[in-house]
């Protein structure tokens, strides 16, 4: 009898036969695991056993049997995330073993009502996800790129996608989640774990990008016509495109928004439905569509809005981008241009706004400084780090360019406001903008202070200091271009 047949027989006795002589206990489950995974030297047998366990995972089914409850819990808690790495070492698992881990991680959290699946995608419904820290640990230590990519995707999902968006609940959960992200980032820096630094930068990058993009654009949604339902016309207010969708009587708003995201190719967070002149927001997602529509053949307006997550206090972007210590450590990482994470660090740091970091505070050269100490330009305009140099040059250029902003900037015209808004999303290949908050004033004599502190002289001398090797990449050319832009701007002023 081959191994698969024996496993199927064993599964039958466990799950189907009452009062089976084989008791589904922690000890017996660990014996099975040790037999096939720890004490077995044949990779083919291990692979067969893993595939068998994956195939018996009822993740997307509405089942609640003994096998699902007992086996999944023991497997996750005592083996897959246990302290004994001889049983399961997440530092070295491959993608097949990760598939096993992820499936049972999600199953346990589903059975314990921590997550709920909508369109085969997990939605958070409780802020105490079981073994959440294990995902961070795995991202920090595992070096398999395919595993890390899957982990990052799962963590982003668990960070941003909820069943219902209640502000206090979301806020508490986001604080916990981002604190964990920063903790493992700091821990990786302290231990000089380049793999961990890279992994946490990848995660933070992915979270901010998901928010900036407005979430997923659903690529495949079941839009087959339900037997019981009515036809509705959805009108894209921006493109004037109309789509006809048949909606079932018991269909939730979230399912309708997913269909709209798919048909109109709009990111899910940005899909806003207007029904009977009422805006349907995220907290309406789990009400029935028919509760919101008074009659069939209604025309439903579809508009794209700003990402609603940003309206919540303590949202992930706020928690990441306004963390001064985090920014300082990221900026320090730019000192090592040969690191495996340099490009991701550069990309991440350019997703942060410039208006709150320590560099700007020092470069503002406040006129209240009675000591009139000259700024130490080489601290920031350091030619040894082409990344730091370009960042600081962009910052100086924008401060000079916007020096006319003062306490009267409240009257800035709408066109300028629009430009600021557009620039705030610029990538590292474009000029990052300075966001000046209401009530914050840049000194009117900033240019004079810049000149008095030998800023212009230092900028000119930079042309002689920049290593010719920097011209081998686009960042070097951007530095030279920005220096010339600054000098041109000073001349105009």
N, C-alpha and C positions, 0 to 999 in steps of 0.2 A: 504494500500500500504506500503510495507516494506521500510526500510531506503535506501537500495541499489538501489531499483527501483527509488525512489524519486531523489537520487543523479544522476542517469543516465539521468533522464528526465531533470534535471537542467543543466547537462553538455551538453545535446543535444541543449537546447535553447541557451546556451552561445556560443557554438562552431559552430553550424550548421544554426541556424535561424537568418537571417539578420534582423536588426532593432527589436531585441527582447526587450520585455518590461523589462527584467532583464538586467540591465547594468553592465558590468564587471568592476566595479570601486573599488578603494582601500577600500572605506567604506563598500561596499557589501561583499568583500572578507573577511574583518575583522569580519563582522557580522557572516558570515558562520563559521569562525574559532572559534569565541566566543561561538556560539551555540553548536558546536560539541566538542570542546576541553576545553574551559574555564568554561562554565556554566553547563556542562554536568557531572553528577556524575557516569555514567555507563561506566566502562572500555570497555565493549564489543562494545558500540557505538563509543567510541574513536578509538578503534582498526579498526572498519569497515571504519570509515572516513579516517584514515591514509592509510589503504590498498587501498581505492578508489583513493586517491591522488597519491599514488605510481603507481597504475595501469594506470593513465592518464598521467604519465610523459613520453613524447616522446623522451627520452634521446638518444636512438640509432636509431631513425628514422629521416629522412630528412624532417621534417615538420617545418612550420613557421606560425602557425595560431595565432589568437588573444588569445586563451586560453594559449598557450605555452608562448607567449611573456609577456602578461600582468599579468596573474595569477602567473607564476613562479617568476617574478620579485617582485611583491608585497609580495608574500609568503616568499621569502628569505630575502628581505631587511627590510620589516616592521614587520614581525612576527618572523621568525626563528632566525634572528640575531638582532632583535630590542632590545631596552632598557627595555621593559616591560617583566619581567620574569614571570609574571602571565600568559602570552600567551605561552611562550616557554622557559623553563629554561634548558639550555644546561648542567648545572651542574648535573642534575639528570635524563636526558633522558635515556631510555633503547634502546636496539638495533633496535627495530621497529621504534621508533621515529628518531633514527640516520639514518636509511635507507631512511626515508623521507627527512631528512636534506641533506644528501649527494647527493641524486638524484637531488634535485632542486638546490643545490649549483653547481653541474656540469652542469645542464641544462642552468642556467643563464650564466655561463661562456662560454658555447658552443654557445649560441645565441648571445652573445656579442663578439664572436670571440677572446676569450682569450685562449681557448683550442680547440683541435680537437681530435676526437676519431679515433684511428687506432686499428683495432681488438678489439673493445669494451674497449679500454684502453685509458685514457686521455693523450694527448701530449700537452705540453705548447707551445703556439704560440705568447704570449704577456707577458711582464714582470709586468703587473699590474692586477694580478688575483683579481677578485672581492671577497671581504670578506675573503681574505686569513687569516687575523688576527683572524677571528672567529674560524678557525680550531685550531690555537694555544691556544686560550682561552679555547676551549672545552677540549683539551688534558691536560691542566693544572688543570682544575677544575672537570672534570667528573671522577667518580670513578668506572664506569662500565668497567671491564677488556676487555670485548668483543668490546665495543665501542672504547676504547683506542687503541686496536690492529688494528681496522679498520682505525682509524684516522691516526695512525702512518704509515700504509701502503699507505694511500692516500697522506699524506704529502711527503713521500719518492718518490712516483710517480711524484708529482708536483715539486719536487726538481731536479730530475735527467733526466726525460724523456721529450725531446723537439721534436718538429716537425723537425726543422732544427737547427744545432749547429753552430751558428755564434758567434765567440769568444767574441766580445764586448757585444753583447746582453746577452749571457749566463753569462758572468762575472758580469754584472750589476745586473742581476736577482739573481745570487748566493750570492752576497754580501748582497742584501736585505734579502734573505731567511735565511742565516746563522746569520745575525744580529738579525732577529726576534727570531730565536732559542735561541741565547745567551741572548737576552733581557728577554725572558720569563723564562729562567733558572735562571738568576740573580734575577729577580723579585720573583721567588718562594723561593729562598734562603733567601732573605731579609724578606719575610713574613712568613718564616718557614713553607711553604706549602709543606709537604713531598710528597703529591700526584703530585704536579706540578714538583718538582725536579725529581721524578721518571719518570714522563711522558716525560720530556725534555731529560733526559738521555736515555730513550728508543728510542726517535726519533734520537738523534745523533748517538747512537749505530747502529740503523737500516740503516742510511745513509751511514756510513763508511763501514758497512758490505756489503751493496748493491754494493758499488764501488769496494771493495776488491774481491767480488765474480764475478764481471763482468756483473752484471745485471741479469735479469730474464732468466731462461731456459723455453721456452714456452712449456707448458704441453699439450695444445690442439690448433691446428691450422687447418683451413680448407685446406686440401691438395687435395680436389677433383679436377679432371682434368677439366679445363675450356673448353668450346666448341671450342673456337678459341685460339689456342696456339701451341707452339712447345715443343718438349721434349729436355731436357738438362741433361747432366751428371755432377754431382757435386762430386768432389774428395776431401776427407779429407786428406790433405797433411801429417798430423801427423799419422793417423791410416791406411791410404791407402784405407779406406772404400769408396765405390762409391754408390751414390744414384741417381736414375732417377726421375726428377721432371718436370711435364708439366707446363709451365709458359704461362699465358694468354698474349695476345698482349698489353693489357692496364694495365699490372700489374706493381706496383711500386717496387723499390729496397727494400724498408722497408718490404713489404710483403714477398719478396723472402728471405730476411735475417731471418724473423720469421719462415719460413718453414725450413730453414737450421738449425736454432737453435733447432727446434722441432725434426727434423729427426736425427741430429747428437748429440743432447743433449749438445749443447754449449751455454753458457750464451750470451745473445744478443749483449752486447757491445763488446764481444771478437770475434764475427763472422766477419771475413774479407774475402771479395770476390776478387779474382784476375781474371779479364776478359780481354782477349787480352793483357796480361802482364801489365794491369793497375790496381792499387789498388783502390777499391771502398770504400770510407770512409763514415763517418756519413752524410756529407753534400750532398752526392749523393742519400740519402735515398728516396727523393721525386722526383727523375727522373724515367722515365720509363725504365724498364729492357731492352726492345728492343732497346733503344737508346744506350745502352752500348755494346750490342752483335751484331756483324756484320752478323752472320749467325746461323742457327739452328744446332743442334747436337754438339754444342761447349762443350768442357769439361771446367767446371768452377772450379778453384782451391779454396778450402776452407782452410783458416789457422786461428789459434787462435793467437791473438795478445794481447799485454798489453792493459789494459783499456784505451781507447783513451781520456776519460774525464780528466785523469791526465795530459794530455799534455796542457790543457787549463790553463791560468793564473787564479788565484782566483777561482780554482775549490773548491767544498765543503770540500774535504779532506784537502787541503792546508789551507783554512780559519779556519777550526776547529783545526787542529793539530798544527798550528803555532801560536795559540792564547795563549800567556803565562798566561794571567789572568785566562782564562778558565781552563787551566791545574792546576793552583795553587788552584782554588776552588774545582776542582774534587779531587785533592790530599788531601785537607783538609777534604773532606767528608769521607775519609777512616778512620778518627778518630772514627767514630761511627759504629762499626761492627754489631750492632743489628738493623740498619736501614733497611727499606723495599727495599732500592735501593742499598745496599752495593755490591751485586754480579754484578749488572749491571754497577755500577761505576767502579769496579775492571776490568770488561771486557772492558769497554770503555777506561780507562786510559792506558790499555795495547795495545790499537790500536794506541796510540800516539807514535811517535818516541822519543827516549831518548836524541837525540843530541842537543836539543835546550832549555831544561827546566832548571829552576833555580837550581835544585838539582845538576845536572851535573856541572853547572858553579861553584858552591861552592865546590863540591867535587874534582874538578880538581886541587885545591890548587896551583894556578898559582905561578910559581917561581918568578914572578914580585912583589909579595906581600912583601914589605919591612918590614912590622911590624911583620911578622912571627907569627901571632896569631894562636893559636891552634884551629883547627876546633871543633865546638860543635857537636860532633857525635850524642849525644842523641837527637838532633833536628830532625834527620832523621832516625837514627837507634833506633827507639822508640819501646820498647817491649810492650807498651800499645796498639799499633795498629799492628796486625800481617800483615795486608795488606801493610802498609807503610814500615814495616821492610823488608818484602820480596822484595818489589819493590827496595828499596835502596841497599839491598844485591845483587840483580841481577845487579844493576847499577855498584856497586863497582867491582864485579867480572868481568864484561865485560870491564871496564876501565883498570883493571889490566891485563886482558887477552890480551888486544889490546894496551898495553902501547908502543909496538914497533912501532906503527904508529906515524910518526912525519911528518915534512914538506916534507920528501922524500917518503911519502906513495903513491905518484902518480904512483910509479913503482910497486905497489903491484901486485902480479901475478893474472892471470885470475881465478884461482881456488879460491883464497881468495875472490875475487870480487863476484864470484858466491855464495859462502857461505854467504857473507853479504846480498846479495839479497834474498836468501832463508830465512835467519833468520829474516829479517825485517817483515815477515808476521806471526811470531810465536805467538801462543796464550799465555795466562797467565800460562799455564802448562809447557812452554818451556822457554829457556833462551832468553830474549829480547836482541837484538843486539844494539850496538852503531853505528850509521851511522856517519862517519866522512866526512864532506864535503871537496871538493877540496880546498886547501889553508888553511884549519884549521889544526892546529897541536896540538896534545896532548903532554905535557911535557915529554921529554925522561927520566927525573929523577922522574917520578910520583911515582914509588914504594918507592923511598927514602923519598920523601915528605910524603907519606902515613905513613911510619914507624915513621918519625920524629914527625908527628902530633898525635902520639899514636893510630893510626888506628888499628894496629895489636893487641895492648893491649885491645882496646875496643872490637874488634871482638871476642877475646878469652873470655873476661868477659861476652859477650852476652850469652854464653852457660849456665852460671849460672843464668842469669837474665830472660831467657825465661820462662814464666809461663807454668807449666806442662799441664794446660788445653788446650794449643795451640796444643798439640799432638792429640787432638780429631779430628782434621781435617787435610786434606792434606797440607794446607798452613804451618802448624807447622812443618811437616816433611820436606817440601821444604826449610824452613828457616834453619833448622839444616844441611840439605844436602848442602846448599849454603855456610854456614859458613865453613864447612869442605872443600868444593871446593876452597874457598878463601885461607884458610890456606895452603892447598896443593899447590896451584898456587904460593903463596909467597915463599914456601920452594923451589919449582922448580926454581923460578927466582933467 
